[in-house]
Amino acid sequence: MGSWFENEQLWDSLHDLMFPPESFEQAKGQIERMTKICGLESGDVLDIPCGPGRHSLPLARRGFRVTGVDLTQPLLDRARASARDEGLAVEWVQEDMRTFRREQAYDIALNSFTSLGYFDEWEENVDVVRNILASLRPGGWFFLETLGKEGLASVFREVFAEDLPDGRIFLQRHQIVDSWRRIVNEWSFIDGDRITERWSFEHWLYAAGELIDMFRAVGFTDVETYGGWTDQPYGPRTRRLLVVGRRPIE
């Protein structure tokens, strides 16, 4: 068996829950925030992993040349279909983000939705950041958006239940392991008296300081943090964490 994130059925089954229509609308504002921070209104962008194209599509609409990279075929199929329907030119690449690397090809790189940290070994996650640095041109920008450890700690609940519009109950169980380095999640869907689906996955948790250190260790400079896609500073009450770094101008 492969790792949980390699299970295409998981992503296909959970797509509507993970990527509801409002998340695509929110991505438009997030792109506005990104371009405001870096001051770029054109150029080459790497969206890795791109999922169903939440950020790749609005970037392409604005005239950026976009490469969307993802390992999961069903998500890429959705992204391709959306781009085709709009007549947008986006390069879609099916590849593991641990191996994707194009030397000095991009002005901006984006990693969102808590995607850094899927892998078992810490160094594998560092490899992703290192490859992104290599893929940026001198002066290029990297935007990492994730779940912040400090914000999670302030609201953490082991069990959470939610009524879905279709009448099912969505039950989440969370366990913090490895001294707050990782979180194990179990998502169950209950229809009447039956559990119809159950999915398990886990990933690394990052504090802001840990990601700042990681960015600097691989060679990024001018590293800054924000309270997600806002202009607010990151703090213990902020659930989302945005880390921004630049490749040095050589």
Secondary structure, DSSP 8 states (H G I E B T S, - for coil): ---GGG-HHHHHHHHHHHS-HHHHHHHHHHHHHHHHHHT-SSSEEEESS-TTTTTHHHHHHTT-EEEEEES-HHHHHHHHHHHHHHT--EEEEE--TTT---TT-EEEEEE-TT-TT-SSSHHHHHHHHHHHHHHEEEEEEEEEEEEBHHHHHHH--SEEEEE-TTS-EEEEEEEEETTTTEEEEEEEEEETTEEEEEEEEEEE-B-HHHHHHHHHHHT-EEEEEESSSSSS---TT-SEEEEEEE----
